[in-house]
Amino acid sequence: PAATAATAPIAPAAIGAPASLCGAGAEEQAIAPATTAVPAGLPAGWVWFRDPAGFSLAVPAGWRRSTTGNDVCFSAPGGRRAFTVTVSAVVTRQPLSYWQAREKAGGRPGYRRISMGVLLMRRGGADWEYTWRPDSATTLHERRVLLAVTDDRSYLLRWSVPAADWTATQPQQRQLVDLFASAR
C-alpha cells in the first residue's frame, strides 16, 4: 500500500507539573506482569507486560499504566519519567520527513531541537530529541521515535522527563526503546 502520513500537527500534551507527564486526568493502574512467554534476558528489576492495546513491552517493576485517547503511558513512581506508546500511529516510508513536518508545525513553547535523524531498524524509523517549556517553571526533555513495524503499522514512542533528569535517566530510556523495538 502507498505510504501515508498525517498532516495535522501533534498537539503538545497537557503537561503542567512532572506528575502529569502522562496527560491531564489520566487514571493510573498497576501493571500486571506477564507470567508466560516472557522473553529471556530482561534487565534485573524489569517486567514483561502485554498491553490490552495489542503490544508487549518491558518496563521497570513498579511503573504504572494510564491511557489518554490513543496514548498508552507508562510512568515511574512519582511521575518524573514517562514512556508513551501511541497506538494509532501514522504509517510512512519516510519517518524522518514525518518528524520534520511535526517540528515545522510548531506548538511547543520554548522549543529547542537537540537532534533528529534516521534510525537503523528492521523496517525503518527516525527519532527526534528536543526540549520545551509547557509552563514558565518547567522544561521538559523529550525523545520521540517513529518505529515502522509492517507496511501498514507503526508506533510513535515518546520518552518525557524534566530536563534536569535527562542524563540520569538516559540509560533507562534507551532500554525502553531498544526492548520495545526488538520485540517487533
C-alpha positions in Angstrom: 0.0 0.0 0.0 1.0 3.6 -0.5 2.7 5.3 2.4 0.7 7.8 4.2 1.4 10.5 6.8 -0.9 12.6 9.0 -0.9 16.2 8.1 -2.4 17.6 11.3 0.2 18.8 13.8 0.8 16.9 17.0 -0.5 19.0 19.8 1.7 19.1 22.9 0.5 17.0 25.7 -1.4 18.7 28.5 1.6 18.9 30.9 1.9 21.2 33.8 4.0 19.6 36.6 6.1 16.5 36.2 3.3 14.5 38.0 1.2 14.9 34.8 3.6 13.7 32.2 1.0 11.1 31.0 -1.6 13.8 30.4 -4.2 15.6 32.4 -6.8 13.4 34.1 -5.1 10.1 33.2 -6.1 7.4 35.7 -3.1 5.2 36.6 -3.4 1.5 37.0 -0.9 -1.1 38.4 0.9 -3.2 35.7 0.2 -7.0 36.0 3.4 -8.6 34.7 3.1 -11.5 32.2 3.9 -14.9 33.7 4.2 -16.9 30.5 6.1 -16.5 27.3 8.4 -13.9 28.9 11.4 -13.1 26.7 14.8 -14.2 28.2 17.3 -11.5 29.1 15.1 -8.8 30.6 17.1 -6.4 32.8 17.1 -7.1 36.5 14.0 -5.4 38.1 12.1 -5.2 34.8 8.8 -7.0 34.0 7.2 -8.1 30.7 3.7 -6.6 30.1 1.2 -7.5 27.4 -0.9 -4.4 26.9 -4.6 -4.7 26.1 -4.0 -2.3 23.2 -2.1 -5.1 21.3 1.6 -4.6 22.0 4.0 -6.0 24.6 7.0 -4.3 26.2 9.4 -4.5 29.2 9.1 -1.8 31.9 10.7 -1.3 35.2 8.8 -3.0 38.1 6.5 -0.6 40.0 5.7 1.6 37.0 2.0 2.4 36.4 -0.1 2.5 33.2 -2.6 5.0 32.1 -4.4 5.9 28.8 -5.4 9.2 27.3 -7.0 8.9 23.9 -4.8 6.7 21.7 -1.8 7.1 24.0 -0.8 4.3 26.5 1.5 5.9 29.0 3.8 4.1 31.4 5.2 6.2 34.3 7.7 5.8 37.1 6.6 6.2 40.7 6.5 9.9 41.5 5.7 10.7 37.8 9.1 12.2 36.9 9.5 9.8 33.9 7.1 8.7 31.3 7.2 6.4 28.2 4.2 6.7 25.9 3.2 4.4 23.1 0.7 5.9 20.6 -1.4 3.0 19.4 -2.9 4.5 16.2 0.3 5.8 14.8 0.8 7.0 11.2 2.5 4.8 8.6 5.1 6.4 6.4 8.1 5.2 4.4 9.8 8.4 5.3 9.9 8.7 9.1 12.4 11.5 9.1 10.2 13.6 6.9 7.3 12.9 9.3 9.3 14.4 12.3 10.5 17.3 10.2 6.9 18.2 9.3 5.8 17.9 13.0 8.7 20.2 14.0 7.7 22.7 11.4 4.1 22.6 12.7 5.4 24.1 16.0 3.2 24.3 19.1 5.9 23.8 21.7 6.7 27.0 23.7 10.4 27.4 24.3 11.2 24.6 21.8 14.9 23.8 21.2 15.9 20.9 18.9 18.7 18.6 20.2 18.8 16.1 17.3 16.7 14.5 14.6 17.7 11.5 12.4 17.1 8.2 10.8 17.4 5.1 13.0 18.8 1.8 11.6 15.9 -0.5 12.4 14.5 -3.5 10.6 11.6 -1.7 8.9 12.8 1.9 9.3 12.5 4.5 11.9 13.5 8.0 13.0 13.9 9.9 16.2 13.6 13.5 17.3 15.0 14.9 20.6 14.2 18.3 22.0 13.4 20.4 25.0 10.4 22.6 25.5 8.6 24.6 28.2 5.0 23.6 28.9 4.9 26.4 31.5 7.3 29.1 32.9 8.6 26.8 35.7 9.1 23.5 33.7 11.5 22.5 31.0 10.9 19.0 29.6 13.3 16.9 27.6 11.7 14.5 25.2 12.7 11.9 22.7 10.2 10.7 20.1 10.7 7.6 18.0 8.7 6.6 14.9 9.1 2.9 14.5 7.8 1.1 11.5 6.6 -2.5 12.1 4.9 -3.5 8.9 3.8 -1.8 5.7 0.6 -0.8 7.5 1.6 -0.5 11.1 3.9 1.7 13.2 4.3 3.0 16.7 5.1 6.5 18.0 7.1 6.3 21.2 7.8 9.3 23.5 10.1 9.5 26.5 9.5 12.6 28.7 11.4 13.7 31.7 12.2 17.1 33.3 15.3 18.4 31.6 17.3 18.2 34.8 16.7 14.4 34.9 17.7 13.7 31.3 21.3 12.5 31.8 20.5 10.3 34.8 17.5 8.6 33.0 19.1 8.2 29.6 20.1 4.5 30.1 16.5 3.6 31.1 15.1 5.5 28.1 17.4 3.6 25.8 16.4 0.2 27.4 12.7 1.0 26.9 13.1 2.0 23.3 15.5 -0.9 22.4 13.4 -3.5 24.2 10.2 -2.3 22.5 11.9 -2.2 19.1 13.5 -5.7 19.5 10.1 -7.2 20.4 8.6 -6.2 17.0 
